[in-house]
Amino acid sequence: MITNEQVISIGRLTRTHGKRGELQCLMSNDYWDNADPTFIILKLDNILVPFRVLDWRGKGCESLIFQLDHINDEQAAQQLIGTEAFMLLSDINQEDEIMPTWQSLVGFKVIDTDQGELGIVNIVDETTINTLITLSDGRLIPIHEDFIIDINAEDKLLTICLPFIFNA
């Protein structure tokens, strides 16, 4: 089974392309361009599922078109639209610097410099322009790189300084 720690987000499937089941992926980084991976990993029903890539090509400067094994028609491809796409960390070119994604913060303990421990990150919501993290107690906190003081991946600690009063 593939775990979240073994993958990195590369983008999101945005639409079908043609009638043979090809999918367009809006890329969020260039890791794919600098590697030669065999699989793209899709998050389906909160499970990371590998799909063998039969072919891929660029479309513009921010999108790729993928032909995936067993996705042979537009109807099958349509069911994957909106899915987050990943690649295995082991496929990344070792010379590329790996930048953490917001999703990699799930499971981190959040500590505010003024208020102390706030809770554990359960969900990261990037569906709007303002990224939100949901803590284990259900509280929502906006997150932005300007709020982050430190990310300790080894201890899974996220130290932040919120620029507003947050009632704990």
N, C-alpha and C positions, 0 to 999 in steps of 0.2 A: 504494500500500500504506500502511495506517495503522500508525504506529509508537507505541511506548510513550510517547514524549515528546509526542505529540499528544493523549493522552487522560488522563482522571482517573477513578479508580474511584468508582462511586456505590453499589455494593451487590452482592448475589448473588441469583440466581434460586433460590427455595426450593421452589416447588411449582407444579403446574398449577392453573388456576382454571376450572372449568366444562369443557364439552365442545368449545368452539370454538377451542381452542389458546391461550387466554389464560394468561399466566404471572405469578406473584406474585414481586415483587422486594423483599427486605428491604434497605432503603436505609441506607447508612452516613453520609450527609450530606444536605443539602437543596439541592445545586446544581441538580438537575433541577427542583425546584419554582420556582426563580427564573429559569428559562430557558425557551425554547420550541424545543428541539431536534427535528430531523426524524428522527434516527437514534439508536438505542442500539447500542453496540458490545459484542460478546460475545467472550470469549477462548475459541476452539475449537481444540483441538490446538495450543495455544501461538501461534495466529494471531489477530489482532484482525479480527473480521468485522462489518461494519455490517449492521443490520437496520432497515428503515424502520418507524417507529412509526405504526400506523394509528390507534390510540386508547390512551389511558391514563387512569387514575383512581386516586384514593387509596383505601387500605384501612387504616383505623386511622391511627395517627400515625407508624408506621415503615415501612409497606409501600405499594407501588404495584402496580397490575394493568396489564400491558401486553398489547396485541394487536399482534402483529408481522406484517408482510407475509410471505406464503408459509408461515406457521405457522398452519394451518387446523384442526388437530384435536389431540386430547389426546395421541396417540402422538407426533406431531412435537414438541409442547411438552415432553413427558416427557424427550426426549433432551437438552434444554437445562438440565435441573434441575442445580443445583450450580455453574453457570457464573458466573464473575465478570462483572459488568456495568460498562461504562464509558460516558462521554460525551466528545465532543470538547471539548478545552479552549477552542476557538474559540466554542463555544456557551454558555460560562459568562458570566453577567452580569458585566460589567466592574467593577461595584461590589462583587461578592463577593470576599472574600479567599480565595485558593486555599491550602488547607492541604495540605502534602505527605502522601502515603500511604507506608506501609511499603514497598509494591511499587516506589515510585519510587527506592528506594535500590539497586536492582539496577544493578551496574556501578560503584558508588562504591568508592573506596579507603578502607579502614577504618584509622584511626590511633588507638591507645590512648595516653593521656597518659603512662602509666608504661612501656609496653612498645614503643612505636613502631608502625611499620607492621605490620598483621596480615594484610592481603590484600585481595582484591576480593570484593564481595558478588556471589555467583552466583544465590542463591535466597533468597527471603523466605517463610517458612512461617508462615502465620497460622491454621492449622487447629486449633491448640490454644489454650488460654488464655494460654500463654507464647509470644510471638512469637520465632521463631528466624531467624537469618541463617546461611546456609551460605557459607563463604568459598571462594575458588578452590581451596584445597588440601583441601577437604572438612570442615574444622573447623566445628563448630556453636557459635554464640555467641547467648545470649539477648539480646534487644534490648528496651529500654524507654525511654520518653522521659526518665526520670530519669538514664539512663546517657549521654545525648547532651550533649556540650559545644558542638558546632557542626556545622552542615550547610552546606557550601559547594557549592551546586548548579552554579555556573559551572565550578568545577574538579573537581567530582564527588568531594569529600572529605567523609568522615564522621569527625569526631573524637569519641571516646567516652572515658569513664573507667569501667572495669569495677570494681565494688565487691568483687571477689574475685580470687584469684590464678588466672591463666589461663596454663597451660603452653603456650608457643608452639611 
